[in-house]
Amino acid sequence: MRTRSIAACLALTLLTTAACGGVKSDAGTGGAAKAGTVKLAINPWVGYEANAAVLAYLLKNELHYDVEEKNLKEEVSWQGFETGEVDVIVENWGHDDLKQTYIKDKKVAVEVGPTGNKGVIGWYVPQWMTEQYPDITDSANLNKYANLFKTSESGGKGQLLDGDPSYVTNDEALVGNLKLDYKVVYSGSEAALIKAAQQATAQKAPLLFYFYEPQWLFAKEKYVRVKLPAYTAGCDADPKQVACDYPDYVLDKIASKKFADTGGKAYQLIKNFTWTNDDQNTVSAYISVDGMAADKAAEKWAKEHEATWKAWIPA
């Protein structure tokens, strides 16, 4: 009886498999077969998270891939191309040094084209300060106002508040090379930087801070960029000698060479992905202001902008 039962079950299994085309289905994708797994690096700022959330949503729901999201700092993400831990970085800010190492020298990564986002890094003050101190937006005048920005952490100097120490920043070199009576203090995260900026506006407290666009906060409150010595090509070539403003960045995507060669439709979707600063800020605000989970924010945006993302889906 046991032998006959096993044989019957085996025959039933073979028939069922044949009826399904020999492919295991997945109820979580409406019966569609899993196409593979994509490993996305998640760097620690909400704009990046917005890019990744939308791509993950489309990879899962339109192309039926599994997605592994890995919370990593920028430079560690690049190391993942070599170890196989990371397939894609979905918002890269410059990093010519890392491109040289991992794309040109080690040949384990490739450029995948722009995200469509225009990146800006600079120093900012709340708008109320420019009304009270009109010349404060010229870095040549900052020493005159250093006392305004002193904090318990700045050691008797004015404070320049930065975010996560892993972010792209020349600020310590700038402070020294421009002979500014300031100290760079790291808040530790984007969330802490945003909280400080909001408090500076609400409480009319002096604040000089590092910030960047795209960033949803600019749509909610007013901040004014401080003019640093103009950027010219090569002025930031030596990180220790930088005495100029940040360049404008064309944000792009980076993939492992292996994923570019074998990633199929997943790679094509990521390659095709391009949207605007407003698109990113919309999803970022859903997450940061409305408190939505990243996947729900991505779903909401996708349902409202089908005409945008349909063009990204490979045939």
C-alpha positions as CSV (number, residue, x, y, z in Angstrom):
1,M,0.0,0.0,0.0
2,R,2.8,2.4,0.9
3,T,4.6,1.8,-2.4
4,R,1.4,2.4,-4.4
5,S,0.6,5.6,-2.5
6,I,4.1,7.0,-3.2
7,A,3.8,6.1,-6.9
8,A,0.4,7.7,-7.1
9,C,1.6,10.9,-5.4
10,L,4.6,10.9,-7.7
11,A,2.4,10.6,-10.8
12,L,0.1,13.4,-9.4
13,T,3.1,15.6,-8.8
14,L,4.4,15.1,-12.3
15,L,1.0,15.8,-13.8
16,T,0.7,19.0,-11.7
17,T,4.1,20.1,-12.6
18,A,3.4,19.5,-16.3
19,A,0.2,21.4,-16.1
20,C,2.1,24.4,-14.6
21,G,4.7,24.4,-17.3
22,G,7.3,22.8,-15.0
23,V,7.8,26.1,-13.1
24,K,7.1,26.7,-9.4
25,S,4.6,29.4,-8.9
26,D,4.4,32.0,-6.1
27,A,1.1,33.0,-4.6
28,G,2.6,36.3,-3.5
29,T,2.9,37.4,-7.1
30,G,-0.6,36.3,-8.2
31,G,0.7,32.9,-9.3
32,A,3.6,34.4,-11.4
33,A,6.9,32.7,-11.4
34,K,9.7,34.4,-9.5
35,A,12.2,35.8,-11.9
36,G,15.2,36.0,-9.6
37,T,16.6,38.2,-6.8
38,V,17.9,41.8,-6.9
39,K,20.2,43.1,-4.2
40,L,19.7,46.8,-3.7
41,A,22.0,48.9,-1.5
42,I,20.0,51.4,0.7
43,N,22.1,54.5,1.6
44,P,21.1,56.6,4.6
45,W,19.0,59.5,3.2
46,V,15.4,59.6,2.3
47,G,15.8,60.6,-1.3
48,Y,17.8,57.5,-2.0
49,E,15.2,55.5,-0.1
50,A,12.5,56.9,-2.4
51,N,14.4,55.8,-5.5
52,A,14.9,52.3,-4.1
53,A,11.4,52.0,-2.9
54,V,9.8,52.7,-6.3
55,L,12.3,50.4,-8.1
56,A,11.7,47.6,-5.5
57,Y,7.9,48.0,-5.9
58,L,8.1,47.7,-9.7
59,L,10.6,44.8,-9.6
60,K,8.3,42.9,-7.3
61,N,4.9,43.7,-8.7
62,E,5.6,44.2,-12.5
63,L,8.5,41.9,-13.1
64,H,8.1,39.4,-10.2
65,Y,11.5,39.6,-8.7
66,D,12.5,39.2,-5.1
67,V,14.3,42.2,-3.7
68,E,16.9,42.2,-0.9
69,E,17.4,45.7,0.6
70,K,20.8,46.2,2.3
71,N,21.3,49.2,4.6
72,L,24.8,50.3,3.8
73,K,27.0,53.5,3.8
74,E,28.1,54.8,0.4
75,E,31.6,53.5,0.3
76,V,30.6,50.1,1.8
77,S,28.0,49.8,-1.0
78,W,30.7,50.0,-3.6
79,Q,32.7,47.3,-1.8
80,G,29.6,45.1,-2.2
81,F,30.1,45.0,-6.0
82,E,33.3,43.0,-5.4
83,T,31.9,40.7,-2.7
84,G,28.6,40.0,-4.5
85,E,26.6,41.6,-1.7
86,V,25.3,44.4,-3.9
87,D,23.8,44.5,-7.4
88,V,22.8,48.1,-7.7
89,I,23.4,51.6,-6.1
90,V,20.4,53.6,-7.2
91,E,21.6,57.2,-6.4
92,N,25.3,57.9,-6.6
93,W,26.7,61.4,-5.9
94,G,29.9,61.8,-7.9
95,H,32.5,59.5,-6.3
96,D,35.0,59.7,-9.1
97,D,37.6,58.0,-6.8
98,L,35.3,55.0,-6.3
99,K,34.5,54.9,-10.0
100,Q,38.2,54.8,-10.8
101,T,38.7,51.9,-8.3
102,Y,35.7,49.7,-9.0
103,I,34.8,50.5,-12.6
104,K,38.1,51.2,-14.3
105,D,40.7,49.4,-12.2
106,K,38.9,46.4,-10.7
107,K,36.2,46.2,-13.5
108,V,33.6,44.9,-11.1
109,A,31.0,47.7,-11.7
110,V,29.5,49.7,-14.5
111,E,27.7,53.0,-14.9
112,V,24.0,52.6,-15.6
113,G,23.1,56.2,-16.6
114,P,21.5,59.1,-14.8
115,T,18.5,59.0,-12.4
116,G,17.2,62.2,-13.8
117,N,17.8,64.0,-10.5
118,K,20.0,67.1,-10.3
119,G,22.0,67.1,-7.1
120,V,23.1,70.2,-5.2
121,I,25.3,70.4,-2.1
122,G,25.9,73.6,-0.2
123,W,25.7,75.6,3.1
124,Y,22.4,77.1,4.1
125,V,20.8,79.4,6.7
126,P,17.1,79.8,7.5
127,Q,15.5,82.6,5.5
128,W,14.8,84.7,8.6
129,M,18.6,85.1,9.1
130,T,19.0,86.7,5.7
131,E,16.4,89.2,6.5
132,Q,18.1,90.2,9.7
133,Y,21.7,89.9,8.4
134,P,21.5,90.5,4.7
135,D,25.2,89.9,4.0
136,I,25.4,86.6,5.9
137,T,24.9,84.6,2.6
138,D,28.5,85.5,1.5
139,S,31.0,83.1,3.1
140,A,33.5,86.0,3.2
141,N,31.4,87.6,5.9
142,L,30.8,84.4,8.0
143,N,33.6,85.2,10.6
144,K,31.7,88.3,11.5
145,Y,28.8,86.2,12.6
146,A,30.7,83.3,14.2
147,N,29.5,84.1,17.7
148,L,25.9,83.7,16.6
149,F,26.5,80.0,15.7
150,K,28.5,78.9,18.8
151,T,27.2,75.8,20.6
152,S,28.4,73.5,23.4
153,E,29.9,71.2,20.8
154,S,31.8,73.8,18.7
155,G,34.6,74.6,21.1
156,G,34.2,78.4,21.2
157,K,33.9,78.6,17.4
158,G,30.9,78.9,15.2
159,Q,29.2,75.6,14.4
160,L,28.7,74.3,10.9
161,L,26.3,71.5,11.2
162,D,26.8,68.5,8.9
163,G,24.8,65.2,8.7
164,D,26.1,61.7,8.5
165,P,29.9,61.6,8.4
166,S,29.7,59.2,5.4
167,Y,28.1,61.8,3.2
168,V,29.9,63.5,0.4
169,T,31.4,66.6,2.1
170,N,34.4,68.9,1.8
171,D,33.4,71.0,4.8
172,E,36.3,70.4,7.2
173,A,38.8,71.3,4.4
174,L,36.7,74.3,3.4
175,V,36.6,75.7,6.9
176,G,40.3,75.4,7.2
177,N,41.3,76.6,3.8
178,L,38.9,79.6,3.9
179,K,40.2,80.5,7.4
180,L,36.8,80.4,8.9
181,D,36.4,80.6,12.7
182,Y,34.1,77.5,12.6
183,K,34.0,73.9,13.6
184,V,32.2,71.1,11.7
185,V,29.9,69.2,14.0
186,Y,28.2,66.1,12.7
187,S,24.6,65.6,13.6
188,G,24.9,61.9,12.7
189,S,21.9,61.5,10.4
190,E,19.7,63.2,7.8
191,A,16.8,63.1,10.3
192,A,18.8,65.0,12.9
193,L,19.9,67.6,10.3
194,I,16.3,68.1,9.2
195,K,15.1,68.5,12.8
196,A,17.8,71.1,13.5
197,A,16.8,73.0,10.4
198,Q,13.1,72.9,11.3
199,Q,13.8,74.1,14.8
200,A,16.0,77.0,13.5
201,T,13.0,78.2,11.5
202,A,10.4,77.6,14.2
203,Q,12.4,79.1,17.1
204,K,14.3,81.7,15.0
205,A,17.6,80.1,16.2
206,P,20.8,80.7,14.3
207,L,21.9,77.8,12.2
208,L,24.5,77.3,9.5
209,F,24.2,73.8,8.0
210,Y,25.2,71.5,5.2
211,F,22.3,70.4,3.1
212,Y,21.4,69.2,-0.4
213,E,18.8,68.8,-3.0
214,P,16.6,67.0,-4.1
215,Q,15.1,67.3,-0.6
216,W,11.4,67.5,0.3
217,L,12.1,70.0,3.1
218,F,12.7,72.8,0.6
219,A,9.1,72.5,-0.5
220,K,7.9,73.0,3.1
221,E,10.3,75.7,4.5
222,K,12.6,78.4,3.2
223,Y,16.4,78.2,3.4
224,V,19.0,80.3,1.6
225,R,22.2,79.0,0.2
226,V,25.5,80.6,1.4
227,K,27.7,81.7,-1.5
228,L,31.1,80.0,-1.3
229,P,34.0,80.7,-3.8
230,A,32.8,79.6,-7.2
231,Y,33.4,76.1,-8.3
232,T,35.7,75.6,-11.3
233,A,36.8,72.4,-12.9
234,G,39.5,70.7,-10.8
235,C,39.2,73.0,-7.8
236,D,38.3,70.0,-5.7
237,A,40.9,67.6,-7.1
238,D,42.9,67.6,-3.9
239,P,40.4,67.0,-1.0
240,K,42.8,68.6,1.5
241,Q,43.1,71.8,-0.6
242,V,39.5,72.4,-1.5
243,A,38.6,76.1,-1.2
244,C,35.6,76.3,-3.6
245,D,31.9,75.5,-3.7
246,Y,30.5,72.1,-4.5
247,P,29.8,71.3,-8.2
248,D,26.3,70.5,-9.4
249,Y,25.9,66.7,-9.6
250,V,24.2,64.6,-12.3
251,L,23.1,61.8,-10.0
252,D,23.5,58.3,-11.5
253,K,23.1,54.6,-11.0
254,I,25.9,52.0,-10.6
255,A,25.6,48.3,-11.0
256,S,27.8,45.3,-10.6
257,K,29.3,44.0,-13.8
258,K,27.8,40.6,-13.2
259,F,24.3,42.1,-12.7
260,A,24.7,44.2,-15.9
261,D,25.6,41.1,-17.8
262,T,23.0,38.7,-16.3
263,G,20.3,40.8,-14.7
264,G,17.9,40.7,-17.7
265,K,14.7,42.7,-17.3
266,A,15.6,43.8,-13.8
267,Y,18.7,45.4,-15.1
268,Q,16.8,47.0,-18.0
269,L,14.2,48.5,-15.6
270,I,16.9,50.0,-13.5
271,K,18.7,51.3,-16.6
272,N,15.4,52.9,-17.9
273,F,14.5,54.5,-14.5
274,T,14.6,58.3,-14.7
275,W,12.5,60.8,-12.8
276,T,12.5,64.3,-11.6
277,N,13.5,66.0,-8.3
278,D,9.8,66.7,-7.8
279,D,9.0,63.0,-8.2
280,Q,11.6,62.0,-5.6
281,N,10.5,64.8,-3.2
282,T,6.9,63.6,-3.4
283,V,7.8,60.0,-2.4
284,S,10.3,61.4,0.2
285,A,7.6,63.5,1.8
286,Y,5.2,60.5,1.9
287,I,7.9,58.7,4.0
288,S,9.2,61.6,6.1
289,V,6.2,63.9,6.6
290,D,3.2,61.5,6.3
291,G,5.0,58.7,8.1
292,M,4.2,56.1,5.4
293,A,6.3,52.9,5.1
294,A,8.6,53.1,2.1
295,D,6.8,50.4,0.2
296,K,3.4,52.0,0.7
297,A,4.8,55.4,-0.4
298,A,6.1,53.8,-3.5
299,E,2.8,52.1,-4.2
300,K,0.9,55.4,-3.8
301,W,3.3,57.2,-6.2
302,A,3.1,54.3,-8.7
303,K,-0.7,54.3,-8.8
304,E,-0.7,58.1,-9.3
305,H,2.1,58.1,-12.0
306,E,1.6,55.1,-14.2
307,A,2.3,57.1,-17.3
308,T,5.8,57.8,-16.0
309,W,6.9,54.3,-15.0
310,K,5.2,52.3,-17.7
311,A,8.0,53.6,-20.0
312,W,10.6,52.0,-17.8
313,I,9.2,48.5,-18.0
314,P,11.1,46.4,-20.6
315,A,9.1,44.6,-23.3
